[in-house]
Amino acid sequence: MPTLAYSAYGSQVRMGDGVSPGGVAISNATNTTPIVITTTPHGIVDVSYATISGVTGNLGANGSWIVEAVSPTQLRLKNSVGTGTY
């Protein structure tokens, strides 16, 4: 499921809950503004673009985002608003 393609912000990454082996899976999405998601190692070192789908509970995490690396396994979704508990 992960797709890498160059965009204005670097590489595009597709991620979601329950992705196939080798994909970037999400294990948490904070109910904060902005949302911070926890993933398997995502490989983003600065700012990139991501399409996120399949997040339940905190539906505000789903969509296309400019993302900022917080750590090797966390991304901040720019201009996002948490909508519930993951």
MMTF fields as JSON, N, C-alpha, C and O atoms, coordinates in Angstrom:
{
  "mmtfVersion": "1.0.0",
  "mmtfProducer": "UNKNOWN",
  "numBonds": 343,
  "numAtoms": 344,
  "numGroups": 86,
  "numChains": 1,
  "numModels": 1,
  "chainsPerModel": [1],
  "groupsPerChain": [86],
  "chainIdList": ["A"],
  "bondAtomList": [4, 2, 8, 6, 12, 10, 16, 14, 20, 18, 24, 22, 28, 26, 32, 30, 36, 34, 40, 38, 44, 42, 48, 46, 52, 50, 56, 54, 60, 58, 64, 62, 68, 66, 72, 70, 76, 74, 80, 78, 84, 82, 88, 86, 92, 90, 96, 94, 100, 98, 104, 102, 108, 106, 112, 110, 116, 114, 120, 118, 124, 122, 128, 126, 132, 130, 136, 134, 140, 138, 144, 142, 148, 146, 152, 150, 156, 154, 160, 158, 164, 162, 168, 166, 172, 170, 176, 174, 180, 178, 184, 182, 188, 186, 192, 190, 196, 194, 200, 198, 204, 202, 208, 206, 212, 210, 216, 214, 220, 218, 224, 222, 228, 226, 232, 230, 236, 234, 240, 238, 244, 242, 248, 246, 252, 250, 256, 254, 260, 258, 264, 262, 268, 266, 272, 270, 276, 274, 280, 278, 284, 282, 288, 286, 292, 290, 296, 294, 300, 298, 304, 302, 308, 306, 312, 310, 316, 314, 320, 318, 324, 322, 328, 326, 332, 330, 336, 334, 340, 338],
  "bondOrderList": [1, 1, 1, 1, 1, 1, 1, 1, 1, 1, 1, 1, 1, 1, 1, 1, 1, 1, 1, 1, 1, 1, 1, 1, 1, 1, 1, 1, 1, 1, 1, 1, 1, 1, 1, 1, 1, 1, 1, 1, 1, 1, 1, 1, 1, 1, 1, 1, 1, 1, 1, 1, 1, 1, 1, 1, 1, 1, 1, 1, 1, 1, 1, 1, 1, 1, 1, 1, 1, 1, 1, 1, 1, 1, 1, 1, 1, 1, 1, 1, 1, 1, 1, 1, 1],
  "groupList": [{"groupName": "MET", "atomNameList": ["N", "CA", "C", "O"], "elementList": ["N", "C", "C", "O"], "formalChargeList": [0, 0, 0, 0], "bondAtomList": [1, 0, 2, 1, 3, 2], "bondOrderList": [1, 1, 2], "singleLetterCode": "M", "chemCompType": "L-PEPTIDE LINKING"}, {"groupName": "PRO", "atomNameList": ["N", "CA", "C", "O"], "elementList": ["N", "C", "C", "O"], "formalChargeList": [0, 0, 0, 0], "bondAtomList": [1, 0, 2, 1, 3, 2], "bondOrderList": [1, 1, 2], "singleLetterCode": "P", "chemCompType": "L-PEPTIDE LINKING"}, {"groupName": "THR", "atomNameList": ["N", "CA", "C", "O"], "elementList": ["N", "C", "C", "O"], "formalChargeList": [0, 0, 0, 0], "bondAtomList": [1, 0, 2, 1, 3, 2], "bondOrderList": [1, 1, 2], "singleLetterCode": "T", "chemCompType": "L-PEPTIDE LINKING"}, {"groupName": "LEU", "atomNameList": ["N", "CA", "C", "O"], "elementList": ["N", "C", "C", "O"], "formalChargeList": [0, 0, 0, 0], "bondAtomList": [1, 0, 2, 1, 3, 2], "bondOrderList": [1, 1, 2], "singleLetterCode": "L", "chemCompType": "L-PEPTIDE LINKING"}, {"groupName": "ALA", "atomNameList": ["N", "CA", "C", "O"], "elementList": ["N", "C", "C", "O"], "formalChargeList": [0, 0, 0, 0], "bondAtomList": [1, 0, 2, 1, 3, 2], "bondOrderList": [1, 1, 2], "singleLetterCode": "A", "chemCompType": "L-PEPTIDE LINKING"}, {"groupName": "TYR", "atomNameList": ["N", "CA", "C", "O"], "elementList": ["N", "C", "C", "O"], "formalChargeList": [0, 0, 0, 0], "bondAtomList": [1, 0, 2, 1, 3, 2], "bondOrderList": [1, 1, 2], "singleLetterCode": "Y", "chemCompType": "L-PEPTIDE LINKING"}, {"groupName": "SER", "atomNameList": ["N", "CA", "C", "O"], "elementList": ["N", "C", "C", "O"], "formalChargeList": [0, 0, 0, 0], "bondAtomList": [1, 0, 2, 1, 3, 2], "bondOrderList": [1, 1, 2], "singleLetterCode": "S", "chemCompType": "L-PEPTIDE LINKING"}, {"groupName": "GLY", "atomNameList": ["N", "CA", "C", "O"], "elementList": ["N", "C", "C", "O"], "formalChargeList": [0, 0, 0, 0], "bondAtomList": [1, 0, 2, 1, 3, 2], "bondOrderList": [1, 1, 2], "singleLetterCode": "G", "chemCompType": "PEPTIDE LINKING"}, {"groupName": "GLN", "atomNameList": ["N", "CA", "C", "O"], "elementList": ["N", "C", "C", "O"], "formalChargeList": [0, 0, 0, 0], "bondAtomList": [1, 0, 2, 1, 3, 2], "bondOrderList": [1, 1, 2], "singleLetterCode": "Q", "chemCompType": "L-PEPTIDE LINKING"}, {"groupName": "VAL", "atomNameList": ["N", "CA", "C", "O"], "elementList": ["N", "C", "C", "O"], "formalChargeList": [0, 0, 0, 0], "bondAtomList": [1, 0, 2, 1, 3, 2], "bondOrderList": [1, 1, 2], "singleLetterCode": "V", "chemCompType": "L-PEPTIDE LINKING"}, {"groupName": "ARG", "atomNameList": ["N", "CA", "C", "O"], "elementList": ["N", "C", "C", "O"], "formalChargeList": [0, 0, 0, 0], "bondAtomList": [1, 0, 2, 1, 3, 2], "bondOrderList": [1, 1, 2], "singleLetterCode": "R", "chemCompType": "L-PEPTIDE LINKING"}, {"groupName": "ASP", "atomNameList": ["N", "CA", "C", "O"], "elementList": ["N", "C", "C", "O"], "formalChargeList": [0, 0, 0, 0], "bondAtomList": [1, 0, 2, 1, 3, 2], "bondOrderList": [1, 1, 2], "singleLetterCode": "D", "chemCompType": "L-PEPTIDE LINKING"}, {"groupName": "ILE", "atomNameList": ["N", "CA", "C", "O"], "elementList": ["N", "C", "C", "O"], "formalChargeList": [0, 0, 0, 0], "bondAtomList": [1, 0, 2, 1, 3, 2], "bondOrderList": [1, 1, 2], "singleLetterCode": "I", "chemCompType": "L-PEPTIDE LINKING"}, {"groupName": "ASN", "atomNameList": ["N", "CA", "C", "O"], "elementList": ["N", "C", "C", "O"], "formalChargeList": [0, 0, 0, 0], "bondAtomList": [1, 0, 2, 1, 3, 2], "bondOrderList": [1, 1, 2], "singleLetterCode": "N", "chemCompType": "L-PEPTIDE LINKING"}, {"groupName": "HIS", "atomNameList": ["N", "CA", "C", "O"], "elementList": ["N", "C", "C", "O"], "formalChargeList": [0, 0, 0, 0], "bondAtomList": [1, 0, 2, 1, 3, 2], "bondOrderList": [1, 1, 2], "singleLetterCode": "H", "chemCompType": "L-PEPTIDE LINKING"}, {"groupName": "TRP", "atomNameList": ["N", "CA", "C", "O"], "elementList": ["N", "C", "C", "O"], "formalChargeList": [0, 0, 0, 0], "bondAtomList": [1, 0, 2, 1, 3, 2], "bondOrderList": [1, 1, 2], "singleLetterCode": "W", "chemCompType": "L-PEPTIDE LINKING"}, {"groupName": "GLU", "atomNameList": ["N", "CA", "C", "O"], "elementList": ["N", "C", "C", "O"], "formalChargeList": [0, 0, 0, 0], "bondAtomList": [1, 0, 2, 1, 3, 2], "bondOrderList": [1, 1, 2], "singleLetterCode": "E", "chemCompType": "L-PEPTIDE LINKING"}, {"groupName": "LYS", "atomNameList": ["N", "CA", "C", "O"], "elementList": ["N", "C", "C", "O"], "formalChargeList": [0, 0, 0, 0], "bondAtomList": [1, 0, 2, 1, 3, 2], "bondOrderList": [1, 1, 2], "singleLetterCode": "K", "chemCompType": "L-PEPTIDE LINKING"}],
  "groupTypeList": [0, 1, 2, 3, 4, 5, 6, 4, 5, 7, 6, 8, 9, 10, 0, 7, 11, 7, 9, 6, 1, 7, 7, 9, 4, 12, 6, 13, 4, 2, 13, 2, 2, 1, 12, 9, 12, 2, 2, 2, 1, 14, 7, 12, 9, 11, 9, 6, 5, 4, 2, 12, 6, 7, 9, 2, 7, 13, 3, 7, 4, 13, 7, 6, 15, 12, 9, 16, 4, 9, 6, 1, 2, 8, 3, 10, 3, 17, 13, 6, 9, 7, 2, 7, 2, 5],
  "groupIdList": [1, 2, 3, 4, 5, 6, 7, 8, 9, 10, 11, 12, 13, 14, 15, 16, 17, 18, 19, 20, 21, 22, 23, 24, 25, 26, 27, 28, 29, 30, 31, 32, 33, 34, 35, 36, 37, 38, 39, 40, 41, 42, 43, 44, 45, 46, 47, 48, 49, 50, 51, 52, 53, 54, 55, 56, 57, 58, 59, 60, 61, 62, 63, 64, 65, 66, 67, 68, 69, 70, 71, 72, 73, 74, 75, 76, 77, 78, 79, 80, 81, 82, 83, 84, 85, 86],
  "secStructList": [7, 7, 7, 7, 3, 3, 3, 6, 6, 3, 3, 3, 3, 3, 3, 3, 6, 6, 7, 7, 6, 6, 1, 3, 3, 3, 3, 3, 3, 7, 1, 1, 1, 1, 7, 3, 3, 3, 3, 1, 7, 7, 7, 7, 7, 1, 3, 3, 3, 3, 3, 3, 3, 7, 7, 7, 1, 7, 4, 4, 4, 7, 3, 3, 3, 3, 3, 3, 3, 3, 3, 6, 6, 3, 3, 3, 3, 6, 6, 7, 7, 7, 7, 1, 7, 7],
  "xCoordList": [0.792, 0.0, 0.837, 0.36, 2.074, 2.784, 3.125, 3.513, 2.979, 3.292, 4.249, 3.981, 5.355, 6.321, 6.304, 6.484, 6.092, 6.114, 6.561, 6.152, 7.386, 7.885, 6.784, 5.976, 6.758, 5.815, 6.598, 7.816, 5.912, 6.573, 7.22, 8.129, 6.778, 7.279, 8.188, 8.537, 8.585, 9.42, 8.684, 8.06, 8.737, 8.077, 6.667, 6.4, 5.774, 4.406, 4.341, 4.881, 3.684, 3.571, 2.099, 1.352, 1.685, 0.318, 0.41, 1.238, -0.442, -0.408, -1.812, -2.708, -2.006, -3.315, -3.29, -2.278, -4.408, -4.525, -4.604, -5.265, -3.947, -4.052, -3.486, -3.992, -2.455, -1.869, -1.113, -0.766, -0.862, -0.18, 1.241, 1.79, 1.852, 3.218, 4.142, 4.029, 5.047, 5.965, 5.425, 6.144, 4.173, 3.576, 3.853, 4.493, 3.367, 3.504, 2.18, 1.195, 2.154, 0.938, 0.847, 1.867, -0.366, -0.62, -1.085, -1.935, -0.521, -0.924, -1.541, -2.044, -1.515, -2.136, -2.301, -1.523, -3.323, -3.55, -4.063, -5.157, -3.287, -3.656, -4.892, -5.113, -5.678, -6.859, -6.446, -6.924, -5.549, -4.991, -5.03, -5.388, -4.663, -4.524, -3.098, -2.751, -2.254, -2.497, -2.397, -1.878, -2.902, -2.842, -1.408, -0.733, -0.949, 0.331, 0.006, -0.633, 0.457, 0.211, 1.474, 2.587, 1.284, 2.383, 2.305, 1.239, 3.446, 3.503, 4.636, 5.417, 4.712, 5.941, 6.968, 6.573, 8.264, 9.242, 8.843, 8.659, 8.716, 8.145, 9.176, 8.85, 10.393, 11.449, 11.414, 12.24, 10.486, 10.423, 11.345, 11.256, 12.233, 13.191, 12.875, 13.435, 12.006, 11.698, 10.21, 9.386, 9.862, 8.471, 8.161, 8.981, 6.989, 6.592, 5.081, 4.441, 4.522, 3.096, 2.61, 3.252, 1.49, 0.974, -0.526, -1.23, -1.006, -2.43, -2.683, -2.065, -3.59, -3.878, -5.319, -6.221, -5.531, -6.893, -7.036, -6.045, -8.262, -8.55, -8.45, -8.624, -8.176, -8.097, -9.524, -10.339, -9.817, -11.143, -11.051, -9.966, -12.169, -12.186, -11.829, -12.685, -10.593, -10.132, -10.172, -9.135, -11.36, -11.545, -10.854, -10.611, -10.53, -9.837, -8.456, -7.888, -7.89, -6.559, -6.601, -5.576, -7.751, -7.869, -7.836, -8.442, -7.145, -7.084, -5.668, -4.783, -5.465, -4.152, -3.553, -4.202, -2.302, -1.683, -0.256, 0.439, 0.175, 1.599, 1.976, 1.358, 2.989, 3.379, 4.793, 5.642, 5.02, 6.324, 6.807, 6.077, 8.019, 8.573, 8.82, 9.475, 8.294, 8.536, 9.619, 10.479, 9.566, 10.534, 10.481, 9.678, 11.307, 11.25, 9.916, 9.629, 9.105, 7.813, 6.634, 5.541, 6.835, 5.731, 5.753, 6.809, 4.541, 4.365, 3.306, 2.266, 3.569, 2.592, 1.861, 2.494, 0.519, -0.299, -0.601, -1.398, 0.025, -0.124, -1.583, -2.271, -2.063, -3.409, -4.525, -5.656, -4.207, -5.231, -5.839, -5.255, -7.026, -7.739, -8.244, -8.949, -7.89, -8.381, -9.89, -10.474, -10.518, -11.969, -12.451, -13.651, -11.546, -11.966, -10.776, -9.657, -11.025, -10.003, -9.748, -10.685, -8.495, -8.091, -8.621, -8.398],
  "yCoordList": [-1.2, 0.0, 1.268, 2.279, 1.292, 2.555, 2.945, 2.102, 4.202, 4.725, 5.886, 6.808, 5.852, 6.939, 7.659, 7.036, 8.953, 9.769, 11.157, 11.65, 11.797, 13.118, 14.161, 14.138, 15.063, 16.177, 17.432, 17.379, 18.546, 19.798, 19.718, 20.494, 18.808, 18.702, 17.506, 17.192, 16.825, 15.642, 14.426, 14.466, 13.337, 12.116, 12.034, 12.48, 11.462, 11.245, 9.859, 8.906, 9.739, 8.476, 8.191, 9.069, 6.973, 6.565, 5.66, 4.75, 5.919, 5.129, 4.948, 5.734, 3.918, 3.68, 2.525, 1.836, 2.309, 1.19, -0.104, -0.161, -1.129, -2.455, -2.578, -3.374, -1.818, -1.924, -3.232, -3.863, -3.629, -4.888, -4.856, -3.778, -6.038, -6.072, -5.22, -5.222, -4.5, -3.631, -2.22, -1.333, -1.999, -0.678, 0.152, -0.31, 1.381, 2.271, 2.228, 2.816, 1.541, 1.373, 2.416, 2.852, 2.812, 3.778, 3.031, 2.144, 3.396, 2.746, 3.723, 3.298, 5.039, 6.022, 7.345, 7.667, 8.106, 9.46, 10.29, 10.037, 11.274, 12.06, 12.917, 13.358, 13.143, 14.001, 15.425, 15.984, 15.995, 17.317, 18.156, 17.663, 19.41, 20.297, 20.819, 21.607, 20.418, 19.471, 18.031, 17.758, 17.123, 15.687, 15.199, 15.602, 14.323, 13.635, 12.154, 11.576, 11.534, 10.107, 9.327, 9.808, 8.11, 7.192, 6.101, 5.535, 5.808, 4.864, 3.878, 3.986, 2.911, 2.143, 3.126, 4.2, 2.816, 3.775, 4.256, 3.453, 5.58, 6.144, 6.682, 6.864, 6.943, 7.391, 8.868, 9.314, 9.638, 11.07, 11.769, 11.532, 12.631, 13.293, 14.761, 15.356, 15.354, 16.77, 16.977, 16.624, 17.54, 17.813, 17.081, 17.066, 16.476, 15.751, 15.853, 16.669, 15.043, 15.019, 13.595, 12.658, 13.406, 12.062, 12.022, 12.988, 10.892, 10.607, 9.523, 8.459, 9.795, 8.888, 8.432, 9.235, 7.131, 6.59, 5.457, 4.877, 5.149, 4.013, 4.281, 3.354, 5.513, 5.815, 5.912, 6.669, 5.149, 5.18, 5.917, 6.048, 6.393, 7.152, 8.598, 9.475, 8.865, 10.223, 10.406, 10.381, 10.587, 10.682, 11.891, 11.923, 12.892, 14.074, 13.785, 14.631, 12.613, 12.258, 11.807, 11.851, 11.376, 10.901, 12.066, 13.107, 11.901, 12.929, 13.101, 12.298, 14.147, 14.462, 15.612, 16.635, 15.434, 16.377, 16.702, 15.891, 17.896, 18.19, 17.684, 18.061, 16.832, 16.231, 16.654, 16.863, 16.773, 17.145, 16.028, 15.6, 15.552, 14.493, 15.002, 16.026, 14.281, 14.574, 13.627, 14.011, 12.388, 11.344, 10.315, 10.471, 9.278, 8.263, 7.509, 6.833, 7.63, 6.936, 7.86, 7.378, 9.171, 10.106, 11.224, 11.727, 11.599, 12.681, 13.647, 13.233, 14.937, 15.982, 16.342, 16.626, 16.331, 16.65, 18.139, 18.598, 18.899, 20.361, 20.751, 20.186, 21.717, 22.281, 21.27, 21.455, 20.211, 19.205, 19.506, 20.215, 18.95, 19.108, 17.738, 17.08, 17.302, 16.03, 16.046, 17.053, 14.905, 14.818, 13.701, 13.431, 13.047, 11.985, 11.135, 11.346, 10.175, 9.27, 8.191, 7.644, 7.887, 6.852, 5.521, 4.511],
  "zCoordList": [0.0, 0.0, 0.0, -0.516, 0.55, 0.523, -0.908, -1.717, -1.203, -2.525, -2.36, -1.589, -3.072, -3.013, -4.35, -5.396, -4.322, -5.532, -5.126, -4.074, -5.928, -5.569, -5.669, -6.598, -4.722, -4.71, -4.355, -4.184, -4.246, -3.898, -2.517, -2.222, -1.679, -0.313, -0.114, 1.024, -1.181, -1.033, -1.516, -2.577, -0.767, -1.211, -0.652, 0.464, -1.436, -0.971, -0.363, -0.925, 0.778, 1.48, 1.718, 2.151, 1.437, 1.761, 2.979, 3.033, 3.944, 5.171, 5.704, 5.394, 6.501, 7.076, 8.045, 8.178, 8.727, 9.649, 8.862, 7.824, 9.337, 8.755, 7.353, 6.562, 7.021, 5.689, 5.557, 6.555, 4.336, 4.087, 4.634, 4.859, 4.854, 5.369, 4.502, 3.276, 5.139, 4.421, 4.257, 3.796, 4.626, 4.524, 5.758, 6.702, 5.743, 6.897, 7.643, 7.198, 8.766, 9.55, 10.652, 11.186, 10.99, 12.055, 13.295, 13.21, 14.462, 15.707, 16.701, 17.741, 16.401, 17.289, 16.548, 15.65, 16.936, 16.422, 17.591, 18.095, 18.024, 19.196, 18.923, 17.796, 19.942, 19.848, 20.23, 21.217, 19.426, 19.691, 18.416, 17.346, 18.545, 17.393, 17.392, 18.272, 16.445, 15.366, 15.852, 16.934, 15.037, 15.339, 15.14, 14.194, 16.046, 15.886, 15.766, 16.645, 14.656, 14.488, 14.796, 14.583, 15.305, 15.568, 14.515, 14.271, 13.889, 12.783, 12.985, 13.931, 12.076, 11.946, 11.39, 10.938, 11.398, 10.874, 9.471, 8.557, 9.322, 8.097, 7.122, 5.949, 7.546, 6.65, 6.283, 5.488, 6.837, 6.562, 7.546, 8.751, 7.047, 7.931, 8.178, 9.098, 7.394, 7.55, 7.303, 8.147, 6.163, 5.806, 4.508, 3.59, 4.43, 3.242, 3.089, 3.752, 2.233, 1.956, 2.157, 1.682, 2.849, 3.088, 2.907, 3.204, 2.415, 2.357, 3.393, 3.352, 4.316, 5.426, 5.318, 5.076, 5.499, 5.453, 6.447, 6.892, 6.79, 7.657, 9.138, 9.93, 9.554, 10.981, 11.515, 10.989, 12.551, 13.176, 14.5, 15.067, 14.99, 16.244, 15.996, 16.118, 15.653, 15.358, 13.838, 13.175, 13.303, 11.854, 11.254, 10.047, 12.071, 11.594, 11.046, 10.354, 11.333, 10.831, 9.378, 8.697, 8.887, 7.51, 6.535, 6.788, 5.444, 4.417, 3.895, 4.19, 3.123, 2.563, 3.358, 3.576, 3.79, 4.714, 4.333, 3.72, 4.7, 4.795, 6.175, 7.171, 6.234, 7.506, 7.869, 7.003, 9.153, 9.692, 10.603, 11.497, 10.388, 11.221, 12.628, 12.819, 13.619, 15.031, 15.533, 16.326, 15.061, 15.394, 14.26, 13.34, 14.302, 13.245, 13.176, 12.188, 14.232, 14.231, 14.539, 14.836, 14.473, 14.709, 13.672, 13.291, 13.225, 12.265, 12.754, 13.266, 12.595, 12.924, 11.635, 10.618, 11.676, 10.51, 10.531, 11.35, 9.644, 9.613, 9.421, 8.571, 10.21, 10.136, 10.411, 9.963, 11.143, 11.481, 12.848, 13.667, 13.07, 14.336, 14.751, 13.987, 15.955, 16.462, 16.635, 17.035, 16.323, 16.411, 17.318, 17.372, 18.033, 18.934, 19.343, 18.874, 20.218, 20.707, 19.681, 19.101, 19.457, 18.491, 18.94, 18.272]
}
